[in-house]
Amino acid sequence: MLNGKIGYYADFIIYGVLVIVLVAFTLRESRSAQLIWLAAASAGAGSWTLVEYLLHRFVLHRMPLIADLHHAHHAAPRAYVSTPTWASALVLVGVFFVPIWRLISLNVALGAVGGLVAGWLWYGIVHHVIHYRRPRRLAIALRGATHRHHLHHSPYLSGNFGVTTAIWDYVFGTYIAAHSTASNGYLHGGQLIAPMGSATRSTSLKR
């Protein structure tokens, strides 16, 4: 996951180009095929938030080795730490594209993966803005997501696995309230206050 600046930005470029190519390819098909592709893409994009939550909670935080790598991001949020493009591509192809292609059709598989990739790109943008606070206007618009995600990074709390939305944290009971109890740490004046009795009293959230 520690893949340097070039590797960090590779997803934005490669997957951005992939979405454009998929759309361009679909525009050459018949109107009925386009509508099917659009429906599949909408379903893929709509399901991304759940995929994001499940991957973050059960893969990045629990799967051996991968969890250790993800902890490097928690330890240094502004380091160029991310999932390598080849790894995310393998998941997209092996878990989603091939099964959907075999079970339904190539057109539906391309649409669904296109929607998932669009969701992945939005996640990457949101996550980048949360930690780097750029571009500034988008950072201001994403203040709620920033607040939630900083609580997720707290060493005293566990939850807020959704980055682009909190809906699945509500559904599965992992949502961390804006002001948690003093026994778990809580937010005050832009700082994460450690639990009572902890050696470290506070951690700044001003990034």
Backbone as JSON Lines, residues from 0, in Angstrom:
{"i":0,"aa":"M","n":[0.81,-1.21,0.0],"ca":[0.0,0.0,0.0],"c":[0.85,1.26,0.0]}
{"i":1,"aa":"L","n":[2.09,1.19,0.48],"ca":[2.99,2.33,0.44],"c":[3.65,2.34,-0.93]}
{"i":2,"aa":"N","n":[3.0,3.04,-1.89],"ca":[3.43,2.9,-3.27],"c":[3.91,4.2,-3.9]}
{"i":3,"aa":"G","n":[4.24,5.21,-3.1],"ca":[4.8,6.44,-3.63],"c":[3.79,7.34,-4.3]}
{"i":4,"aa":"K","n":[4.26,8.51,-4.66],"ca":[3.37,9.54,-5.22],"c":[2.78,9.11,-6.56]}
{"i":5,"aa":"I","n":[3.61,8.5,-7.42],"ca":[3.11,8.06,-8.73],"c":[2.05,6.99,-8.57]}
{"i":6,"aa":"G","n":[2.34,5.99,-7.74],"ca":[1.36,4.93,-7.5],"c":[0.09,5.45,-6.86]}
{"i":7,"aa":"Y","n":[0.25,6.45,-5.99],"ca":[-0.92,7.01,-5.29],"c":[-1.88,7.65,-6.27]}
{"i":8,"aa":"Y","n":[-1.34,8.39,-7.24],"ca":[-2.21,9.08,-8.2],"c":[-2.58,8.22,-9.4]}
{"i":9,"aa":"A","n":[-2.03,7.02,-9.48],"ca":[-2.31,6.17,-10.64],"c":[-3.79,5.83,-10.77]}
{"i":10,"aa":"D","n":[-4.45,5.55,-9.64],"ca":[-5.87,5.21,-9.69],"c":[-6.69,6.31,-10.35]}
{"i":11,"aa":"F","n":[-6.43,7.55,-9.99],"ca":[-7.2,8.67,-10.54],"c":[-7.06,8.74,-12.06]}
{"i":12,"aa":"I","n":[-5.87,8.48,-12.55],"ca":[-5.62,8.57,-13.98],"c":[-6.12,7.33,-14.71]}
{"i":13,"aa":"I","n":[-5.7,6.16,-14.25],"ca":[-6.06,4.92,-14.95],"c":[-7.55,4.67,-14.94]}
{"i":14,"aa":"Y","n":[-8.17,4.79,-13.76],"ca":[-9.6,4.51,-13.68],"c":[-10.44,5.63,-14.3]}
{"i":15,"aa":"G","n":[-9.93,6.84,-14.27],"ca":[-10.62,7.93,-14.96],"c":[-10.67,7.68,-16.45]}
{"i":16,"aa":"V","n":[-9.54,7.26,-17.01],"ca":[-9.48,6.93,-18.43],"c":[-10.36,5.73,-18.74]}
{"i":17,"aa":"L","n":[-10.38,4.74,-17.84],"ca":[-11.19,3.54,-18.06],"c":[-12.68,3.89,-18.15]}
{"i":18,"aa":"V","n":[-13.15,4.76,-17.28],"ca":[-14.56,5.16,-17.33],"c":[-14.87,5.85,-18.65]}
{"i":19,"aa":"I","n":[-13.97,6.73,-19.1],"ca":[-14.18,7.43,-20.37],"c":[-14.22,6.42,-21.53]}
{"i":20,"aa":"V","n":[-13.31,5.44,-21.52],"ca":[-13.27,4.43,-22.58],"c":[-14.54,3.59,-22.59]}
{"i":21,"aa":"L","n":[-15.01,3.21,-21.41],"ca":[-16.23,2.4,-21.32],"c":[-17.44,3.16,-21.84]}
{"i":22,"aa":"V","n":[-17.53,4.44,-21.5],"ca":[-18.64,5.26,-21.99],"c":[-18.56,5.42,-23.51]}
{"i":23,"aa":"A","n":[-17.36,5.69,-24.02],"ca":[-17.18,5.86,-25.46],"c":[-17.53,4.57,-26.21]}
{"i":24,"aa":"F","n":[-17.11,3.44,-25.65],"ca":[-17.42,2.15,-26.26],"c":[-18.92,1.91,-26.31]}
{"i":25,"aa":"T","n":[-19.61,2.26,-25.24],"ca":[-21.06,2.03,-25.16],"c":[-21.82,2.93,-26.12]}
{"i":26,"aa":"L","n":[-21.33,4.13,-26.36],"ca":[-22.01,5.06,-27.27],"c":[-22.03,4.55,-28.71]}
{"i":27,"aa":"R","n":[-21.2,3.57,-29.0],"ca":[-21.18,2.99,-30.34],"c":[-22.18,1.85,-30.49]}
{"i":28,"aa":"E","n":[-22.78,1.45,-29.39],"ca":[-23.74,0.35,-29.42],"c":[-25.15,0.84,-29.74]}
{"i":29,"aa":"S","n":[-26.09,-0.09,-29.85],"ca":[-27.47,0.27,-30.14],"c":[-28.1,0.97,-28.95]}
{"i":30,"aa":"R","n":[-29.23,1.62,-29.17],"ca":[-29.91,2.34,-28.1],"c":[-30.33,1.41,-26.96]}
{"i":31,"aa":"S","n":[-30.82,0.24,-27.3],"ca":[-31.23,-0.71,-26.27],"c":[-30.04,-1.18,-25.44]}
{"i":32,"aa":"A","n":[-28.91,-1.43,-26.11],"ca":[-27.7,-1.84,-25.4],"c":[-27.2,-0.71,-24.49]}
{"i":33,"aa":"Q","n":[-27.34,0.51,-24.95],"ca":[-26.93,1.66,-24.14],"c":[-27.77,1.78,-22.88]}
{"i":34,"aa":"L","n":[-29.07,1.55,-23.02],"ca":[-29.96,1.64,-21.86],"c":[-29.65,0.54,-20.84]}
{"i":35,"aa":"I","n":[-29.35,-0.65,-21.35],"ca":[-28.99,-1.75,-20.46],"c":[-27.69,-1.43,-19.73]}
{"i":36,"aa":"W","n":[-26.71,-0.9,-20.48],"ca":[-25.42,-0.53,-19.9],"c":[-25.62,0.54,-18.83]}
{"i":37,"aa":"L","n":[-26.46,1.53,-19.13],"ca":[-26.7,2.62,-18.18],"c":[-27.36,2.11,-16.91]}
{"i":38,"aa":"A","n":[-28.31,1.17,-17.05],"ca":[-28.96,0.59,-15.88],"c":[-27.95,-0.18,-15.03]}
{"i":39,"aa":"A","n":[-27.08,-0.95,-15.7],"ca":[-26.06,-1.72,-14.98],"c":[-25.06,-0.79,-14.3]}
{"i":40,"aa":"A","n":[-24.68,0.29,-14.99],"ca":[-23.75,1.26,-14.41],"c":[-24.36,1.95,-13.2]}
{"i":41,"aa":"S","n":[-25.63,2.26,-13.28],"ca":[-26.33,2.9,-12.15],"c":[-26.36,1.95,-10.96]}
{"i":42,"aa":"A","n":[-26.63,0.67,-11.24],"ca":[-26.65,-0.33,-10.16],"c":[-25.26,-0.48,-9.55]}
{"i":43,"aa":"G","n":[-24.23,-0.48,-10.39],"ca":[-22.86,-0.59,-9.89],"c":[-22.46,0.59,-9.03]}
{"i":44,"aa":"A","n":[-22.78,1.78,-9.51],"ca":[-22.45,2.99,-8.75],"c":[-23.24,3.05,-7.45]}
{"i":45,"aa":"G","n":[-24.51,2.62,-7.53],"ca":[-25.35,2.64,-6.34],"c":[-24.91,1.65,-5.28]}
{"i":46,"aa":"S","n":[-24.33,0.52,-5.72],"ca":[-23.9,-0.5,-4.78],"c":[-22.49,-0.23,-4.25]}
{"i":47,"aa":"W","n":[-21.81,0.74,-4.83],"ca":[-20.43,1.01,-4.41],"c":[-20.31,1.33,-2.93]}
{"i":48,"aa":"T","n":[-21.23,2.12,-2.39],"ca":[-21.1,2.52,-0.98],"c":[-21.1,1.32,-0.05]}
{"i":49,"aa":"L","n":[-21.89,0.29,-0.38],"ca":[-21.89,-0.93,0.43],"c":[-20.59,-1.69,0.24]}
{"i":50,"aa":"V","n":[-20.12,-1.79,-1.01],"ca":[-18.84,-2.45,-1.29],"c":[-17.72,-1.74,-0.53]}
{"i":51,"aa":"E","n":[-17.73,-0.43,-0.57],"ca":[-16.72,0.38,0.14],"c":[-16.71,0.07,1.63]}
{"i":52,"aa":"Y","n":[-17.9,0.02,2.22],"ca":[-18.01,-0.25,3.65],"c":[-17.48,-1.63,3.99]}
{"i":53,"aa":"L","n":[-17.9,-2.64,3.23],"ca":[-17.5,-4.02,3.52],"c":[-16.0,-4.22,3.34]}
{"i":54,"aa":"L","n":[-15.45,-3.65,2.27],"ca":[-14.01,-3.77,2.05],"c":[-13.22,-3.1,3.16]}
{"i":55,"aa":"H","n":[-13.66,-1.91,3.53],"ca":[-12.94,-1.16,4.56],"c":[-13.01,-1.86,5.91]}
{"i":56,"aa":"R","n":[-14.18,-2.34,6.26],"ca":[-14.35,-2.95,7.59],"c":[-13.73,-4.34,7.69]}
{"i":57,"aa":"F","n":[-13.98,-5.18,6.69],"ca":[-13.61,-6.59,6.83],"c":[-12.32,-6.98,6.11]}
{"i":58,"aa":"V","n":[-11.9,-6.2,5.14],"ca":[-10.65,-6.51,4.44],"c":[-9.52,-5.64,4.95]}
{"i":59,"aa":"L","n":[-9.68,-4.33,4.88],"ca":[-8.59,-3.43,5.27],"c":[-8.3,-3.46,6.77]}
{"i":60,"aa":"H","n":[-9.3,-3.81,7.57],"ca":[-9.09,-3.79,9.01],"c":[-8.99,-5.17,9.66]}
{"i":61,"aa":"R","n":[-9.27,-6.22,8.91],"ca":[-9.27,-7.54,9.54],"c":[-8.46,-8.59,8.81]}
{"i":62,"aa":"M","n":[-8.25,-8.44,7.54],"ca":[-7.53,-9.47,6.79],"c":[-6.03,-9.37,7.07]}
{"i":63,"aa":"P","n":[-5.42,-10.48,7.45],"ca":[-3.98,-10.46,7.75],"c":[-3.17,-9.85,6.61]}
{"i":64,"aa":"L","n":[-2.09,-9.22,6.93],"ca":[-1.18,-8.54,6.03],"c":[-1.8,-7.25,5.47]}
{"i":65,"aa":"I","n":[-2.98,-7.36,4.86],"ca":[-3.62,-6.17,4.31],"c":[-3.95,-5.19,5.43]}
{"i":66,"aa":"A","n":[-4.42,-5.73,6.56],"ca":[-4.73,-4.87,7.7],"c":[-3.47,-4.18,8.21]}
{"i":67,"aa":"D","n":[-2.35,-4.89,8.23],"ca":[-1.09,-4.3,8.67],"c":[-0.68,-3.15,7.75]}
{"i":68,"aa":"L","n":[-0.88,-3.36,6.47],"ca":[-0.55,-2.32,5.51],"c":[-1.47,-1.11,5.68]}
{"i":69,"aa":"H","n":[-2.74,-1.38,5.92],"ca":[-3.69,-0.28,6.09],"c":[-3.39,0.53,7.35]}
{"i":70,"aa":"H","n":[-2.87,-0.13,8.36],"ca":[-2.51,0.57,9.58],"c":[-1.41,1.59,9.33]}
{"i":71,"aa":"A","n":[-0.62,1.36,8.28],"ca":[0.41,2.33,7.93],"c":[-0.23,3.65,7.52]}
{"i":72,"aa":"H","n":[-1.38,3.56,6.87],"ca":[-2.12,4.77,6.5],"c":[-2.64,5.47,7.75]}
{"i":73,"aa":"H","n":[-3.15,4.7,8.7],"ca":[-3.65,5.29,9.94],"c":[-2.52,5.98,10.7]}
{"i":74,"aa":"A","n":[-1.35,5.39,10.64],"ca":[-0.21,5.97,11.35],"c":[0.31,7.23,10.67]}
{"i":75,"aa":"A","n":[0.19,7.29,9.36],"ca":[0.66,8.46,8.6],"c":[-0.35,8.79,7.51]}
{"i":76,"aa":"P","n":[-1.44,9.46,7.88],"ca":[-2.55,9.7,6.94],"c":[-2.18,10.47,5.69]}
{"i":77,"aa":"R","n":[-1.13,11.29,5.77],"ca":[-0.75,12.09,4.6],"c":[0.38,11.46,3.78]}
{"i":78,"aa":"A","n":[0.81,10.31,4.17],"ca":[1.8,9.6,3.35],"c":[1.1,9.06,2.11]}
{"i":79,"aa":"Y","n":[1.87,8.79,1.07],"ca":[1.28,8.28,-0.17],"c":[1.06,6.78,-0.04]}
{"i":80,"aa":"V","n":[0.07,6.44,0.78],"ca":[-0.28,5.06,1.06],"c":[-1.64,4.78,0.45]}
{"i":81,"aa":"S","n":[-1.73,3.78,-0.4],"ca":[-3.01,3.44,-1.02],"c":[-2.97,2.01,-1.53]}
{"i":82,"aa":"T","n":[-4.12,1.51,-1.89],"ca":[-4.18,0.17,-2.48],"c":[-3.59,0.21,-3.89]}
{"i":83,"aa":"P","n":[-2.61,-0.63,-4.21],"ca":[-2.03,-0.62,-5.56],"c":[-3.11,-0.84,-6.63]}
{"i":84,"aa":"T","n":[-2.95,-0.17,-7.74],"ca":[-3.94,-0.26,-8.81],"c":[-4.12,-1.7,-9.28]}
{"i":85,"aa":"W","n":[-3.04,-2.47,-9.33],"ca":[-3.15,-3.85,-9.8],"c":[-4.02,-4.67,-8.84]}
{"i":86,"aa":"A","n":[-3.96,-4.36,-7.54],"ca":[-4.76,-5.11,-6.57],"c":[-6.25,-4.8,-6.71]}
{"i":87,"aa":"S","n":[-6.57,-3.52,-6.83],"ca":[-7.98,-3.16,-7.0],"c":[-8.51,-3.66,-8.34]}
{"i":88,"aa":"A","n":[-7.66,-3.67,-9.36],"ca":[-8.08,-4.18,-10.68],"c":[-8.39,-5.67,-10.61]}
{"i":89,"aa":"L","n":[-7.6,-6.42,-9.86],"ca":[-7.85,-7.85,-9.7],"c":[-9.2,-8.1,-9.03]}
{"i":90,"aa":"V","n":[-9.52,-7.29,-8.03],"ca":[-10.8,-7.42,-7.34],"c":[-11.94,-7.11,-8.29]}
{"i":91,"aa":"L","n":[-11.81,-6.02,-9.04],"ca":[-12.87,-5.63,-9.98],"c":[-13.11,-6.71,-11.02]}
{"i":92,"aa":"V","n":[-12.03,-7.27,-11.54],"ca":[-12.15,-8.29,-12.59],"c":[-12.62,-9.62,-12.02]}
{"i":93,"aa":"G","n":[-11.97,-10.08,-10.95],"ca":[-12.26,-11.41,-10.43],"c":[-13.55,-11.52,-9.65]}
{"i":94,"aa":"V","n":[-13.9,-10.49,-8.9],"ca":[-15.08,-10.55,-8.03],"c":[-16.33,-10.05,-8.73]}
{"i":95,"aa":"F","n":[-16.16,-9.09,-9.64],"ca":[-17.35,-8.48,-10.24],"c":[-17.47,-8.74,-11.75]}
{"i":96,"aa":"F","n":[-16.46,-8.37,-12.53],"ca":[-16.59,-8.42,-13.98],"c":[-16.83,-9.84,-14.51]}
{"i":97,"aa":"V","n":[-15.94,-10.76,-14.18],"ca":[-16.06,-12.12,-14.72],"c":[-17.36,-12.81,-14.29]}
{"i":98,"aa":"P","n":[-17.73,-12.8,-12.99],"ca":[-18.98,-13.44,-12.6],"c":[-20.21,-12.84,-13.28]}
{"i":99,"aa":"I","n":[-20.27,-11.51,-13.37],"ca":[-21.43,-10.87,-14.01],"c":[-21.46,-11.19,-15.49]}
{"i":100,"aa":"W","n":[-20.3,-11.2,-16.14],"ca":[-20.23,-11.54,-17.56],"c":[-20.74,-12.96,-17.79]}
{"i":101,"aa":"R","n":[-20.29,-13.91,-16.96],"ca":[-20.69,-15.3,-17.14],"c":[-22.16,-15.52,-16.82]}
{"i":102,"aa":"L","n":[-22.65,-14.82,-15.79],"ca":[-24.03,-15.04,-15.35],"c":[-25.05,-14.26,-16.16]}
{"i":103,"aa":"I","n":[-24.65,-13.09,-16.67],"ca":[-25.64,-12.26,-17.38],"c":[-25.16,-11.99,-18.81]}
{"i":104,"aa":"S","n":[-24.31,-10.96,-18.98],"ca":[-23.8,-10.65,-20.31],"c":[-22.6,-9.72,-20.2]}
{"i":105,"aa":"L","n":[-21.86,-9.6,-21.31],"ca":[-20.69,-8.73,-21.34],"c":[-21.1,-7.27,-21.17]}
{"i":106,"aa":"N","n":[-22.18,-6.88,-21.82],"ca":[-22.64,-5.49,-21.74],"c":[-22.99,-5.1,-20.3]}
{"i":107,"aa":"V","n":[-23.69,-5.98,-19.62],"ca":[-24.06,-5.7,-18.23],"c":[-22.81,-5.67,-17.35]}
{"i":108,"aa":"A","n":[-21.88,-6.57,-17.6],"ca":[-20.64,-6.61,-16.81],"c":[-19.84,-5.32,-17.0]}
{"i":109,"aa":"L","n":[-19.75,-4.84,-18.23],"ca":[-19.03,-3.6,-18.49],"c":[-19.71,-2.42,-17.82]}
{"i":110,"aa":"G","n":[-21.03,-2.4,-17.86],"ca":[-21.76,-1.32,-17.21],"c":[-21.61,-1.34,-15.7]}
{"i":111,"aa":"A","n":[-21.75,-2.52,-15.11],"ca":[-21.64,-2.64,-13.66],"c":[-20.24,-2.24,-13.18]}
{"i":112,"aa":"V","n":[-19.22,-2.71,-13.88],"ca":[-17.84,-2.36,-13.5],"c":[-17.59,-0.87,-13.72]}
{"i":113,"aa":"G","n":[-18.17,-0.32,-14.78],"ca":[-18.03,1.12,-15.0],"c":[-18.62,1.91,-13.84]}
{"i":114,"aa":"G","n":[-19.77,1.49,-13.34],"ca":[-20.38,2.16,-12.2],"c":[-19.56,2.01,-10.93]}
{"i":115,"aa":"L","n":[-19.04,0.8,-10.72],"ca":[-18.19,0.55,-9.55],"c":[-16.91,1.38,-9.6]}
{"i":116,"aa":"V","n":[-16.32,1.47,-10.78],"ca":[-15.1,2.27,-10.92],"c":[-15.38,3.74,-10.67]}
{"i":117,"aa":"A","n":[-16.53,4.22,-11.14],"ca":[-16.91,5.61,-10.87],"c":[-17.05,5.82,-9.36]}
{"i":118,"aa":"G","n":[-17.64,4.85,-8.66],"ca":[-17.75,4.93,-7.21],"c":[-16.4,4.91,-6.54]}
{"i":119,"aa":"W","n":[-15.5,4.05,-7.03],"ca":[-14.14,3.95,-6.5],"c":[-13.41,5.28,-6.67]}
{"i":120,"aa":"L","n":[-13.59,5.91,-7.84],"ca":[-12.95,7.2,-8.09],"c":[-13.46,8.26,-7.13]}
{"i":121,"aa":"W","n":[-14.78,8.29,-6.92],"ca":[-15.35,9.26,-5.99],"c":[-14.82,9.02,-4.58]}
{"i":122,"aa":"Y","n":[-14.73,7.77,-4.19],"ca":[-14.15,7.43,-2.88],"c":[-12.72,7.96,-2.79]}
{"i":123,"aa":"G","n":[-11.92,7.73,-3.82],"ca":[-10.54,8.19,-3.82],"c":[-10.44,9.7,-3.71]}
{"i":124,"aa":"I","n":[-11.32,10.4,-4.41],"ca":[-11.33,11.87,-4.36],"c":[-11.71,12.35,-2.96]}
{"i":125,"aa":"V","n":[-12.78,11.77,-2.4],"ca":[-13.22,12.17,-1.07],"c":[-12.14,11.9,-0.04]}
{"i":126,"aa":"H","n":[-11.55,10.72,-0.1],"ca":[-10.51,10.35,0.86],"c":[-9.29,11.27,0.74]}
{"i":127,"aa":"H","n":[-8.93,11.62,-0.47],"ca":[-7.81,12.52,-0.69],"c":[-8.11,13.9,-0.1]}
{"i":128,"aa":"V","n":[-9.28,14.42,-0.4],"ca":[-9.66,15.75,0.09],"c":[-9.71,15.78,1.61]}
{"i":129,"aa":"I","n":[-10.2,14.7,2.23],"ca":[-10.28,14.63,3.68],"c":[-8.91,14.83,4.32]}
{"i":130,"aa":"H","n":[-7.89,14.19,3.78],"ca":[-6.57,14.22,4.41],"c":[-5.68,15.37,3.93]}
{"i":131,"aa":"Y","n":[-5.87,15.8,2.69],"ca":[-5.0,16.85,2.15],"c":[-5.66,18.23,2.12]}
{"i":132,"aa":"R","n":[-6.99,18.28,2.33],"ca":[-7.73,19.53,2.39],"c":[-7.61,20.34,1.1]}
{"i":133,"aa":"R","n":[-7.47,19.67,-0.01],"ca":[-7.4,20.31,-1.32],"c":[-8.19,19.47,-2.31]}
{"i":134,"aa":"P","n":[-8.91,20.12,-3.25],"ca":[-9.15,21.56,-3.4],"c":[-9.99,22.11,-2.24]}
{"i":135,"aa":"R","n":[-9.74,23.34,-1.9],"ca":[-10.3,23.92,-0.69],"c":[-11.82,23.95,-0.68]}
{"i":136,"aa":"R","n":[-12.42,24.32,-1.8],"ca":[-13.89,24.43,-1.83],"c":[-14.54,23.07,-1.62]}
{"i":137,"aa":"L","n":[-13.97,22.05,-2.21],"ca":[-14.52,20.71,-2.02],"c":[-14.3,20.25,-0.59]}
{"i":138,"aa":"A","n":[-13.16,20.63,-0.01],"ca":[-12.88,20.27,1.38],"c":[-13.92,20.88,2.32]}
{"i":139,"aa":"I","n":[-14.32,22.11,2.03],"ca":[-15.34,22.77,2.85],"c":[-16.68,22.03,2.7]}
{"i":140,"aa":"A","n":[-17.0,21.63,1.47],"ca":[-18.26,20.93,1.22],"c":[-18.28,19.55,1.88]}
{"i":141,"aa":"L","n":[-17.1,18.97,2.09],"ca":[-17.01,17.62,2.66],"c":[-16.64,17.65,4.14]}
{"i":142,"aa":"R","n":[-16.97,18.72,4.82],"ca":[-16.63,18.82,6.24],"c":[-17.23,17.69,7.07]}
{"i":143,"aa":"G","n":[-18.45,17.29,6.75],"ca":[-19.09,16.21,7.5],"c":[-18.34,14.9,7.33]}
{"i":144,"aa":"A","n":[-17.95,14.59,6.09],"ca":[-17.19,13.36,5.83],"c":[-15.83,13.43,6.5]}
{"i":145,"aa":"T","n":[-15.22,14.62,6.5],"ca":[-13.91,14.79,7.15],"c":[-14.01,14.52,8.64]}
{"i":146,"aa":"H","n":[-15.04,15.06,9.26],"ca":[-15.25,14.88,10.69],"c":[-15.43,13.4,11.03]}
{"i":147,"aa":"R","n":[-16.27,12.7,10.25],"ca":[-16.51,11.28,10.48],"c":[-15.23,10.47,10.33]}
{"i":148,"aa":"H","n":[-14.47,10.78,9.29],"ca":[-13.29,9.96,9.0],"c":[-12.17,10.2,10.02]}
{"i":149,"aa":"H","n":[-12.05,11.41,10.52],"ca":[-11.05,11.66,11.56],"c":[-11.39,10.85,12.82]}
{"i":150,"aa":"L","n":[-12.66,10.71,13.12],"ca":[-13.04,9.87,14.25],"c":[-12.68,8.41,13.98]}
{"i":151,"aa":"H","n":[-12.82,7.99,12.73],"ca":[-12.43,6.62,12.36],"c":[-10.94,6.4,12.62]}
{"i":152,"aa":"H","n":[-10.13,7.42,12.41],"ca":[-8.69,7.31,12.61],"c":[-8.29,7.35,14.08]}
{"i":153,"aa":"S","n":[-9.22,7.62,14.95],"ca":[-8.88,7.67,16.37],"c":[-8.44,6.29,16.86]}
{"i":154,"aa":"P","n":[-7.36,6.23,17.64],"ca":[-6.93,4.95,18.2],"c":[-7.83,4.49,19.34]}
{"i":155,"aa":"Y","n":[-8.76,5.36,19.76],"ca":[-9.62,5.04,20.89],"c":[-11.03,4.63,20.47]}
{"i":156,"aa":"L","n":[-11.33,4.73,19.16],"ca":[-12.68,4.45,18.67],"c":[-12.62,3.45,17.51]}
{"i":157,"aa":"S","n":[-13.7,2.72,17.3],"ca":[-13.78,1.79,16.19],"c":[-15.12,1.96,15.49]}
{"i":158,"aa":"G","n":[-15.08,2.35,14.23],"ca":[-16.31,2.56,13.49],"c":[-16.11,3.57,12.38]}
{"i":159,"aa":"N","n":[-17.22,4.09,11.83],"ca":[-17.18,5.03,10.71],"c":[-16.35,4.48,9.55]}
{"i":160,"aa":"F","n":[-16.7,3.27,9.13],"ca":[-15.97,2.64,8.04],"c":[-16.38,3.18,6.68]}
{"i":161,"aa":"G","n":[-17.55,3.78,6.6],"ca":[-17.96,4.43,5.36],"c":[-17.26,5.76,5.2]}
{"i":162,"aa":"V","n":[-16.68,6.0,4.04],"ca":[-15.98,7.26,3.79],"c":[-16.86,8.22,3.01]}
{"i":163,"aa":"T","n":[-17.49,7.75,1.96],"ca":[-18.32,8.63,1.14],"c":[-19.71,8.84,1.73]}
{"i":164,"aa":"T","n":[-20.14,7.95,2.59],"ca":[-21.45,8.09,3.24],"c":[-21.44,7.33,4.56]}
{"i":165,"aa":"A","n":[-22.29,7.78,5.48],"ca":[-22.38,7.13,6.79],"c":[-23.55,6.15,6.87]}
{"i":166,"aa":"I","n":[-24.27,5.97,5.77],"ca":[-25.51,5.2,5.82],"c":[-25.29,3.78,6.31]}
{"i":167,"aa":"W","n":[-24.23,3.11,5.85],"ca":[-24.02,1.71,6.24],"c":[-23.5,1.59,7.66]}
{"i":168,"aa":"D","n":[-22.84,2.62,8.15],"ca":[-22.46,2.63,9.57],"c":[-23.7,2.69,10.45]}
{"i":169,"aa":"Y","n":[-24.69,3.45,10.01],"ca":[-25.96,3.49,10.74],"c":[-26.64,2.12,10.69]}
{"i":170,"aa":"V","n":[-26.67,1.53,9.49],"ca":[-27.36,0.25,9.31],"c":[-26.74,-0.86,10.15]}
{"i":171,"aa":"F","n":[-25.4,-0.91,10.19],"ca":[-24.7,-2.0,10.88],"c":[-24.22,-1.62,12.28]}
{"i":172,"aa":"G","n":[-24.63,-0.46,12.75],"ca":[-24.32,-0.08,14.12],"c":[-22.88,0.28,14.4]}
{"i":173,"aa":"T","n":[-22.17,0.78,13.4],"ca":[-20.76,1.16,13.61],"c":[-20.55,2.67,13.51]}
{"i":174,"aa":"Y","n":[-21.65,3.42,13.53],"ca":[-21.51,4.87,13.43],"c":[-21.01,5.45,14.74]}
{"i":175,"aa":"I","n":[-20.01,6.33,14.66],"ca":[-19.48,7.02,15.83],"c":[-20.09,8.41,15.87]}
{"i":176,"aa":"A","n":[-20.77,8.72,16.96],"ca":[-21.42,10.02,17.1],"c":[-20.38,11.13,17.13]}
{"i":177,"aa":"A","n":[-20.81,12.33,16.77],"ca":[-19.9,13.48,16.73],"c":[-19.23,13.72,18.07]}
{"i":178,"aa":"H","n":[-19.98,13.53,19.14],"ca":[-19.42,13.69,20.47],"c":[-19.59,12.37,21.22]}
{"i":179,"aa":"S","n":[-18.53,11.57,21.23],"ca":[-18.58,10.3,21.91],"c":[-18.4,10.53,23.41]}
{"i":180,"aa":"T","n":[-18.48,9.44,24.18],"ca":[-18.34,9.58,25.63],"c":[-16.89,9.74,26.01]}
{"i":181,"aa":"A","n":[-16.65,10.27,27.18],"ca":[-15.28,10.5,27.64],"c":[-14.51,9.2,27.81]}
{"i":182,"aa":"S","n":[-15.22,8.09,27.99],"ca":[-14.53,6.81,28.16],"c":[-13.96,6.3,26.85]}
{"i":183,"aa":"N","n":[-14.5,6.81,25.71],"ca":[-14.02,6.37,24.41],"c":[-13.22,7.44,23.68]}
{"i":184,"aa":"G","n":[-13.14,8.63,24.26],"ca":[-12.54,9.75,23.56],"c":[-13.64,10.56,22.9]}
{"i":185,"aa":"Y","n":[-13.45,11.86,22.76],"ca":[-14.49,12.68,22.15],"c":[-13.87,13.88,21.49]}
{"i":186,"aa":"L","n":[-14.67,14.56,20.68],"ca":[-14.18,15.69,19.91],"c":[-14.49,16.98,20.63]}
{"i":187,"aa":"H","n":[-13.49,17.85,20.71],"ca":[-13.7,19.13,21.36],"c":[-12.76,20.16,20.73]}
{"i":188,"aa":"G","n":[-13.35,21.21,20.15],"ca":[-12.55,22.28,19.58],"c":[-11.6,21.84,18.5]}
{"i":189,"aa":"G","n":[-12.01,20.88,17.67],"ca":[-11.17,20.4,16.59],"c":[-10.1,19.43,17.01]}
{"i":190,"aa":"Q","n":[-10.16,18.96,18.27],"ca":[-9.17,18.0,18.74],"c":[-9.86,16.76,19.27]}
{"i":191,"aa":"L","n":[-9.2,15.63,19.05],"ca":[-9.7,14.37,19.57],"c":[-9.12,14.19,20.97]}
{"i":192,"aa":"I","n":[-9.98,14.22,21.98],"ca":[-9.54,14.09,23.36],"c":[-9.49,12.62,23.73]}
{"i":193,"aa":"A","n":[-8.36,12.21,24.29],"ca":[-8.17,10.81,24.65],"c":[-9.05,10.45,25.83]}
{"i":194,"aa":"P","n":[-9.31,9.15,26.05],"ca":[-10.11,8.72,27.19],"c":[-9.45,9.14,28.5]}
{"i":195,"aa":"M","n":[-10.26,9.28,29.51],"ca":[-9.72,9.63,30.82],"c":[-8.74,8.55,31.29]}
{"i":196,"aa":"G","n":[-7.6,8.99,31.79],"ca":[-6.6,8.05,32.27],"c":[-5.59,7.68,31.22]}
{"i":197,"aa":"S","n":[-5.82,8.12,29.96],"ca":[-4.87,7.8,28.9],"c":[-3.64,8.68,29.03]}
{"i":198,"aa":"A","n":[-2.51,8.16,28.6],"ca":[-1.27,8.92,28.69],"c":[-1.28,10.09,27.72]}
{"i":199,"aa":"T","n":[-1.92,9.91,26.57],"ca":[-2.0,10.96,25.58],"c":[-3.35,11.64,25.69]}
{"i":200,"aa":"R","n":[-3.33,12.93,25.92],"ca":[-4.58,13.61,26.2],"c":[-5.34,14.03,24.95]}
{"i":201,"aa":"S","n":[-4.66,14.38,23.89],"ca":[-5.4,14.85,22.72],"c":[-4.61,14.64,21.44]}
{"i":202,"aa":"T","n":[-5.35,14.56,20.35],"ca":[-4.77,14.43,19.03],"c":[-5.43,15.42,18.11]}
{"i":203,"aa":"S","n":[-4.66,16.29,17.5],"ca":[-5.24,17.34,16.68],"c":[-5.88,16.75,15.43]}
{"i":204,"aa":"L","n":[-7.04,17.32,15.05],"ca":[-7.72,16.89,13.82],"c":[-7.59,17.95,12.77]}
{"i":205,"aa":"K","n":[-6.84,18.96,13.04],"ca":[-6.68,20.04,12.06],"c":[-5.58,19.66,11.1]}
{"i":206,"aa":"R","n":[-6.0,19.21,9.91],"ca":[-5.03,18.75,8.93],"c":[-5.05,19.68,7.73]}
